[in-house]
């Protein structure tokens, strides 16, 4: 199985938007979001991933087929480091889940950006919490912190770690 994590181009923005709809549909049973009058969830930040240098859009391919996406940015809540990175959104199609693909994708993303990381999960997304606990624990050999934030900015756990020593 060949897993690729490739930077999404401006021409692939519509592909990412389509995948984002599937992602938000998956989350709709947890987050209780409604679709708009056009039948879409929409994602208000998508354009910024091609206009702001601290945002990075990636597409995930498995054996050449689209399998998901990852959005990385520097919008953090705990670190005071202006260069710390964050997983904004992470999606693997259901067909490709529970095969170790998400773990490999996360590892490839983390390895591209050495330094401080924050990975947030919403309080109600227990699947994401289990996934990120496992992945980050394996990636860091258990050397990470977790804070449960409950304020106007975020409600849920935030895992933090530094991967500078891996490079």
Secondary structure per residue as TSV (DSSP state, phi and psi in degrees):
chain	resnum	aa	ss	phi	psi
A	1	X	-	360.0	124.0
A	2	X	-	-101.2	116.3
A	3	X	E	-108.7	122.9
A	4	X	E	-118.9	138.2
A	5	X	E	-118.8	108.9
A	6	X	E	-119.7	140.8
A	7	X	E	-62.0	129.4
A	8	X	-	-76.8	133.7
A	9	X	-	-87.1	166.2
A	10	X	G	-56.0	-37.3
A	11	X	G	-68.2	-19.5
A	12	X	G	-96.5	6.9
A	13	X	H	-58.2	-41.3
A	14	X	H	-64.9	-34.6
A	15	X	H	-63.4	-45.8
A	16	X	H	-63.0	-40.6
A	17	X	H	-61.5	-40.5
A	18	X	H	-63.6	-44.5
A	19	X	H	-64.3	-35.9
A	20	X	H	-60.7	-36.5
A	21	X	H	-63.0	-42.1
A	22	X	H	-63.9	-41.9
A	23	X	H	-60.2	-48.3
A	24	X	H	-69.2	-30.7
A	25	X	H	-62.0	-46.2
A	26	X	H	-55.9	-42.6
A	27	X	H	-77.8	-15.1
A	28	X	H	-61.6	-28.9
A	29	X	H	-75.1	-18.6
A	30	X	H	-94.6	-45.2
A	31	X	H	-95.3	-6.5
A	32	X	-	54.1	39.1
A	33	X	-	-84.3	147.6
A	34	X	-	-102.1	157.2
A	35	X	-	-83.5	161.9
A	36	X	-	-86.4	-176.0
A	37	X	T	-62.9	-20.7
A	38	X	T	-88.6	-1.4
A	39	X	S	84.4	19.9
A	40	X	-	-121.5	154.5
A	41	X	-	-80.4	-42.1
A	42	X	-	73.4	160.5
A	43	X	-	-145.4	107.4
A	44	X	T	-66.8	-17.1
A	45	X	T	-98.9	-1.0
A	46	X	G	-58.4	-43.1
A	47	X	G	-61.5	-32.0
A	48	X	G	-63.1	-21.5
A	49	X	G	-70.9	-9.5
A	50	X	G	-116.5	2.0
A	51	X	T	-121.0	-19.4
A	52	X	-	-111.6	124.8
A	53	X	T	-65.8	-18.8
A	54	X	T	-88.7	7.4
A	55	X	-	-113.7	140.9
A	56	X	E	-137.1	112.5
A	57	X	E	-95.0	135.0
A	58	X	E	-129.8	143.7
A	59	X	E	-104.6	147.2
A	60	X	E	-110.3	130.7
A	61	X	E	-124.8	140.7
A	62	X	E	-122.2	118.8
A	63	X	T	51.3	40.9
A	64	X	T	82.3	-5.1
A	65	X	E	-102.4	141.7
A	66	X	E	-59.1	134.1
A	67	X	E	-134.6	-4.1
A	68	X	E	159.8	-165.1
A	69	X	E	-155.5	164.6
A	70	X	E	-139.9	133.1
A	71	X	E	-113.6	124.8
A	72	X	E	-116.9	138.3
A	73	X	E	-148.5	-172.7
A	74	X	-	-116.4	29.8
A	75	X	-	-90.4	98.8
A	76	X	-	-118.6	160.0
A	77	X	S	-116.3	-27.8
A	78	X	S	-105.7	-44.8
A	79	X	-	-71.4	149.0
A	80	X	-	-99.6	4.8
A	81	X	-	-82.4	117.1
A	82	X	T	-66.5	-11.0
A	83	X	T	-105.3	3.2
A	84	X	-	-64.2	148.4
A	85	X	E	-108.2	159.2
A	86	X	E	-143.5	142.7
A	87	X	E	-82.8	110.7
A	88	X	E	-78.5	-47.1
A	89	X	E	-146.2	144.4
A	90	X	E	-145.3	121.7
A	91	X	E	-141.6	129.0
A	92	X	E	-123.9	129.1
A	93	X	-	-54.8	145.5
A	94	X	G	-54.3	-36.5
A	95	X	G	-56.0	-30.5
A	96	X	G	-103.2	4.6
A	97	X	T	-80.4	160.7
A	98	X	T	61.6	30.1
A	99	X	S	-125.0	7.0
A	100	X	S	85.6	1.1
A	101	X	H	-68.0	-47.8
A	102	X	H	-57.5	-40.4
A	103	X	H	-63.3	-43.5
A	104	X	H	-65.7	-39.4
A	105	X	H	-63.9	-48.1
A	106	X	H	-58.8	-43.7
A	107	X	H	-61.7	-43.8
A	108	X	H	-62.3	-40.4
A	109	X	H	-65.8	-50.1
A	110	X	H	-57.0	-42.3
A	111	X	H	-65.1	-25.3
A	112	X	H	-74.0	-21.4
A	113	X	S	-130.9	84.3
A	114	X	-	-68.9	143.7
A	115	X	S	134.1	-152.9
A	116	X	E	-81.5	142.1
A	117	X	E	-131.5	145.5
A	118	X	E	-125.0	132.0
A	119	X	E	-127.2	113.6
A	120	X	E	-99.0	147.7
A	121	X	-	-134.3	144.4
A	122	X	-	-72.6	154.0
A	123	X	T	-58.5	-33.9
A	124	X	T	-88.8	-9.4
A	125	X	-	-90.0	78.3
A	126	X	H	-66.6	-31.8
A	127	X	H	-63.9	-44.2
A	128	X	H	-65.2	-39.2
A	129	X	H	-62.1	-43.9
A	130	X	H	-65.2	-44.1
A	131	X	H	-58.8	-53.1
A	132	X	H	-69.0	-32.5
A	133	X	H	-61.2	-45.8
A	134	X	H	-65.5	-50.5
A	135	X	H	-63.4	-47.8
A	136	X	H	-70.2	-36.3
A	137	X	H	-62.0	-44.5
A	138	X	H	-66.2	-43.8
A	139	X	H	-64.0	-38.1
A	140	X	H	-101.8	5.1
A	141	X	T	54.4	39.2
A	142	X	T	81.6	4.6
A	143	X	-	-96.8	82.2
A	144	X	-	-152.3	163.4
A	145	X	E	-116.2	157.6
A	146	X	E	-137.3	131.3
A	147	X	E	-124.4	138.4
A	148	X	E	-97.6	111.5
A	149	X	E	-94.8	135.8
A	150	X	E	-142.7	77.2
A	151	X	S	-146.9	-167.0
A	152	X	S	-65.6	-18.9
A	153	X	S	-85.5	-39.2
A	154	X	-	-159.2	150.2
A	155	X	E	-133.3	98.8
A	156	X	E	151.9	179.2
A	157	X	E	-74.8	146.9
A	158	X	E	-128.5	120.3
A	159	X	E	-95.3	135.2
A	160	X	E	-126.1	145.5
A	161	X	E	-161.3	169.1
A	162	X	E	-125.7	127.8
A	163	X	-	-112.0	18.5
A	164	X	G	-59.1	-33.3
A	165	X	G	-72.5	-9.0
A	166	X	G	-83.3	-6.5
A	167	X	-	-116.1	360.0
